[in-house]
Amino acid sequence: MELFREDAYLIETEAAIVASDERGLRLERTVFYPRGGGQAGDSGAVVLRDGTAIVIADTVKAEGGWILHVPAPGQEEALARVREGEAVVARIDWERRHRRMRFHTATHLLCAIVPHQTNGCSITADYARLDFDMIEPLAREHLEGELARLVQEAHDVRTVWITDEELDARPDLVRTMSVKPPRGLGRVRLLEIEGVDLQPCGGTHVANTREIGRLRVAKIEKKSARTRRVVLEFA
C-alpha cells in the first residue's frame, strides 16, 4: 500500500516485512516514495523490533508493482536480523522529502508560467530542473517574478482523479513528452493547483503554494535547438 499517494505528509508507518534480499526490503505498506517521474526516491530508515535501524539510501520500483527500500552499504549485520513477517517502523527523512515536495510543486508553477511542453525534469532536495520544448528565450526576471507571485497568492494544492477515458478526451492536460501519465488502474491521478495548473502527476506535493517559500532561477540554459532548461533553487 502506497500511503504517500493519499498523504504526502506521513513521516512514518508500521508495516510488516514481505521479503528481503540483496536488492532491498519489501514492505506491505510504506510512506517511502520510489524514484520516478523525475522525483528522487526517499531515504530514511526501517527500524526493527529490537531497535536496530537499517538506513535506507534510496527507494525504487521493482517488478510486480512492489516498492524496494534500498539499504545503504555496510549494513550486513543489521540486515541479517531481518525476518519475513516482522513488524517494523518505516520512517522517511522528512527534511529531504519536504524539500522535494516544495520543489515539485514549484515545477508545476513553472509549467503554468511557460506555455510549452516539457521533455525532461529532475526533482532533488537541492534543486529542481525542468526542460521545455521551445525555441524562444526565457527571462530570469520574469520567471522569478511570476513564481514569487504564485507562491504568495497561496493557492491550494490537491489531488483529483479522472478516468483513463476522461484523460484521453483531454490530451491538453498532458504537459510532459518524457513521462507517460500513470495508467493501468482505470483512473489517473492529477495534481491541481487551484486556478493555476492541472496535469497528471504521481509525485508528492505541498498543500499550498505558500509553503514552497522563496525561489530563485539558478540557471537558464539552451540545451539544444528546441530545449530550454530552467534550474530552480531555494532563495
Secondary structure, 3 states (H helix, E strand, C coil): CEHHHCCCCCCEEEEEEEEEECCEEEECCECCCCCECCECCCCEEEECCCCCEEEEEEEEECHHHCEEEEECCCCHHHHCCCCCCCEEEEEECHHHHHHHHHHHHHHHHHHHHCCCCEEEEEECCCCEEEEEECCCCCCHHHHHHHHHHHHHCCCEEEEEEEEHHHHHCCHHHCCECCCCCCCCCCEEEEEEECCCEEEECCCCCCCEHHHHCCEEEEEEEEEECCEEEEEEEEC
